[in-house]
Amino acid sequence: MAKHSERENGLQDLMEIMLESMMIAERREFLNNAEGNKGNGFRHGRSFGQGRVLEFRIPRDRYGNFHPKILALLRDQEMECERLAGSLYCRGLTQSQVGEIFGEIYGEHYGKAGIPRMIDYLRSDVERWLNRPLESYYPIVFVDAIHVKIHRKRSVGTEAFHVVLGVKEDKKREVLGIHNRPAESATAWEEIFRDLRDRGAERVGLMVSDGLTGLETALSEVYPTAQLQRCVTHLKRNMLSKVRHGDKMELAEDLREVFRTGQKDYTREDAWENWTALCKKWGKDYRSIKKMGGEIGYKYYFTYLQYHHAIQSMIHTTNWIERLNKDFRRVLRMRGAMPNEDSVLVLMGKVAMDKDAYDRELPGIDKDESLFPR
């Protein structure tokens, strides 16, 4: 074991000597073509090579114009390793597991000492991204909350991580924010919306959400001109859960008739009339459905009908953000309970940053001129 360690240390010493010699030779060639310039000693440097921390002297010139090419190659290798470590970490491996993989590939020192530094770089990148400036206007914004088990104060509890997904004026999507608030409430959503506004998002056209606690109140406080659309898919699921199995198919057909999309002549008034008729019909046998017909709050499920018929199917549910949440859960599920909220934000943030699909335009989403003014 001692001989193996001595051999590795000797190899590292040799690599450092070779690198330093190569840089001195580079400087000599550089100075041959730089009249009036000359060598000016050395500065201390360190980098990674073959998985090890290398320390050496970097030759300097009088005017500070000499930059060894070999260092650029080492930095490229280091950046590739950082990207690989971040990718493995964000696909569900723990920091320790990433370290084991790097230890096998690059050597023990890289595995044990290099990984925390790489994850810190990833954490810094995500932090900057989560706090970046936003555009001033978002035609459509989808919001939802995903619940994650995390450690806090020596116990494990489920906390809400609120996700905000926006459609931009260029018809592309981006995640605007991911915020940890342990419980959903009007205060939590108001804080989140104010954070978005402070980062530059001054106006929202339409907000699409599930029946999130306190969202309507927060929206009226921060974005008073924004319209609210409740997710029709969630309402349908809720309705179907209220009836026995033999009635589900018929109720599903009645719900499809109420929540139509893509029909020019189908209005909010028509839909509300059909809704109250449905609640009256099914309310004869199910008391919980009968109560729903008279509650004015259900009108928020029909907001989509005031927009162009070609985009109604895109805005009457939270399907897009639900797909994003599936990606979040896929990564988080591999970890069990997360060690802290920062680790959750890093993983969710990296997943959101890497969504290639959001670089593509949504065809036809801009047909409604009230949301996308010409």
N, C-alpha and C positions, 0 to 999 in steps of 0.2 A: 504493500500500500504506500509506504514511504517512498519507494523507488518510483512508483507511478506518479506520485505527487511531484517528486523532484523533476521527472521527465517533462511533465506538463509545465512546471514553472520555468524550466530551461527553454522550452519551446516558446513560451510567452516572451521571455527575455530576448530570444533571437528575433522574434517578430518585431519587437520594439526597436531593436538595433537596426534591423533592415529598413523599417519605415523611416527612421530618422536619417539613415544614410541616403535613402532615395530622395527625401525632401532636400537634403543638403545638395545633392547632385542637381535636383530641379532648380534650386536657387542659383547654383553656379551657371547653369544654362540661361536662366532668366537675366542675371546680371551682365552676361556677355553681350546681351542685346539692349541693355539699358544704360546709356552713357551718363556718367555722373552719379549713378546710384551705386550703392555698395551694401555688403552685409552689415547687419546691426544686431548681432547676438541671437538669442532664442527666447521663446516664451513657452510656458508650460502648457501642455495639451493632453487630452485624454479622449478616447473613443472606444468603440467596440469593434472587435475583429474576431471572426470565428467563435463568437460567443463569449469572449473574454474582454475584460476591461484592460485596455492598453494605455500605458502612460509613456509619454515621450516629450522631447523638446521640438518645438516647431521653429524652423529658421525664419528670421525676420530680415527685411531690408530697410534702408534708411527712410524711404518715403511711404512705407506701408502698402506697397502695391503687389507684393508677392503673396500668392495664395496657392499652396501646394495642391496639385490635382489629385494626389492620392488621398487627401483628406475628404475631397468631394465624393470619391468612391466609397469610403468608409461611412460617410453620412448617408449615402443612398442605401447602403446595406442596413444601417441602423433604422432608417425610416421604414424599410420593408419589414423589418422585425417588429417595429411598433405597430404597423398596420396588421400584421399577422396576429400579434398578441391581442390587439383590440378586437379583431374579428372573432377569434376563438372565445374570448371573454364574453362577447355579446351574442354568441350562439349558445350560451348556457353553461360553459365551463367555469368553474371557480378559479380564483387567482392561483390557488395552490395547484389545481389541475393544469392550468396553462404553464405554470412553472415546471411541472414534471415533464411536460412535452418539450419545452425548450431545453430542459436539462438533458434530455435524451439526444436532442438534435445538436445543441450548441455547447453542452458542457455544464457542469454543476454550477459554476459561478453565475452564468447567465440565468439559469433557471431560478436560483434562489434570490439573487440580488437584483437582477435586471427587470423582472416582471413588475414589481410594485412601481418602479419608475415609469415604465411604459403605460401602465394603467393610469397613473397620474396624468400623463400626457393626454390620454383619451378623456379623462375626467375634465381636464381643462378645455379641451376642444368642445365637448358637449355643453359645458357651462357657458362658454362664449356663444354657442349657437342658441341656447335657450334664452339668452338675454340680448339677442341681436335686435337691431331696429326693424320695425315692421312697416308695411305699406300703409298709406293713410286710409284707404277704403277697401273693404272686402265685401263683394256682392253677396256671398253666401258663406256662412260659418256653421259648422257642425260641432256640437259639444257632447261629451259623454264622460263617464267616470268609470275607471277600472279599479277593482278592489284587490289589494295585495297584502299578504301577511309579512310583517316585518318585526324585527326585534327592537324593542324600546324599553328602557328601564328594567332590564332583566326579565322581560316577559314578551310573549308574541301576541300581536293583535292585528286585526284586519283594518287597513286604512284606505281611504279613497285617493286615487291619483286622477286628477281632472285633466282631460285632454281636449284641446281646441284645434280643429282642422278647418282651414280656410280655403275657399276658392278665390283666386286672384282675378283681377281684371284681364289678365292675359290668358285666362281659361285653364290655368294650371293650379294644382293644389299644393299646399304646404302646411305642416304642423306649426301652428302659431305659438303654442305653449303646452307645457306639461307641469302641473302644479300639485304639490302634496298638501292636502287639507284632510286631516283624519276623518272628518265627517262632512257629509254634504249639507249645505245650509245656504240661506240667502246671503249671509255675511261672507261665506267662503267664495261664492260665485261673484259677489260684488268686488271682493279683493282681486280676484282673477281678472275680471273685466277691466278694472282700473289699471292693473299691471299691463294689460294689452294696450290700453289707451296711452299709458305713459311711454310705452315703447313705440308709439307712432300710429297705432290703429285707431283713428279718430271716428270712423263711421262704419257701420255694418248694415247691409241691406236686409238680409233674411237670416234668422238663426233657426237651425233645426236641432231638435233635442228629443230625448226620451223625457219621461215625466220626472225630471230631476228636481229635488227638493230646493225650493227657494229661487229657482232660476228666473222665473217670470218677474219677481220683484227686483232682483239684481239687474236684469236687462232694462227695465223701465228707468232705473236710476242712472245707469252708465251709458246706455245706448237707447234713448227714449224713442228714436225714430225707427228702430229696427222692428221688423215683423217677426212673429214667432210661429213656427210650425212644429207641432208635436209629432212624434214618430208613429205613423199609422201601423207599421208592423208590430210594434209593442202593444198597441191598443188591441189589435186583432188577437194576439196571443192571450192577452188578458181576458178578452171576451170569451174565447174558446175554452179557457180554463174554468169558466163559470157554468158550463153546461155538461151534461153527461155525454158519454162517448157516442151514443146513437144519434145525438143531435148535432154533433160537430160539423158534419159535412154540409148540412142544410144551412147552418149559421154561417159557415165560411162562404157559401155562395151568396147569401144575403149581404155579407160584408163587402164582397167584391163588387156588388151592385152599388153599394153606397160610396165606396172609395174608388171611383173610376179615375183613370188618367188618360190624357191624350185626346179628349173629346172637346171640340171647340164650344159646343153649345151646352155643356154641362157646367152649371154654376154652383157657387157656394150655397146659394139659396136652395137650389134643387137638392144638393147633397144633404143639407141640414133637414130638409123635409123628409128625405128618405131615411135619415138617421133616426129621427123621432118616431117614424113609422116602424122601423126595425125594433127600437127599444119597446115600443108599445106591444108589438107582436110577441116578442120573446119575454117581455115582462109579465105576460099572463102566467107563465110557468116558472120564471126565474125572477124573484123579487129584486136581486142585486142589479139585474139589467134594467128593470123598470125604472129604478132611481136614476140611471145614467141619462135617460132621455131628457130630463128637465134641467140638467146641470149646464150652465152657460160656458163653463170652462172647456167643454168638449169642442167648442167652436174653433179652438186652436188647432184641431186636427184637420181642418178644412182650409187653412190659409193657402195651401198650394194651389187651390183652384182659382186664385186671383192672378196667377202668373200664366205665361204663354203655355199652351197645351203641350208643346214639344218638350218642355223641361219638367213637367209635373212629376213624371216617374223618377226623376233624379233628386227631387227635393222633398218628397213626402215621407221619406224614411231616413234613418241614420245608418243605412247599410254601409256607406263608405267608411265611416268611423268604426263601425262594428268590425269590418275587415281588418282595419289597422289594429284594433284591440286584440284580434286573434293572433296577430304577429307578436304583439307584446306578451300575451299569455304564453305563447309557444316558448319564448326565451325564459320568462320568469318561472314557468312551471318546472323547468329543469333544476331550479335552485332550491325548491322548498321555501322556507321562510327566509326572507332577505335580511342581511345583517343590519341595514339601516336604510333611511330614505334616500341618501345620496347614491347608494348602489342601484336602487330602483330607477332613479332619474338618469343615471349614466346608461343603463341598459335600454330603457325606453327611448331616451334621446338619440342614442346611436341607431336604433332600429328606424326611428323617424327620419333621421338625417340621410339614411341610405335607401330610402324608398324611391327606386328608379321610376316607378310608375307615375310619380308626381311630377316628373319632368315632361310628361306628355300632355298636350291640350285635350280638354274634354269637348268632343265634337258637339256643336249645337247648344252648349250651355248658355251662350250669350244671346240667344234669340229674344229673351225678355228684356226690353229696353228700359224697364223700370229698375232692373237690377244692374244691367250693363248699358248705361247711357252711351249713345253714339257720340 
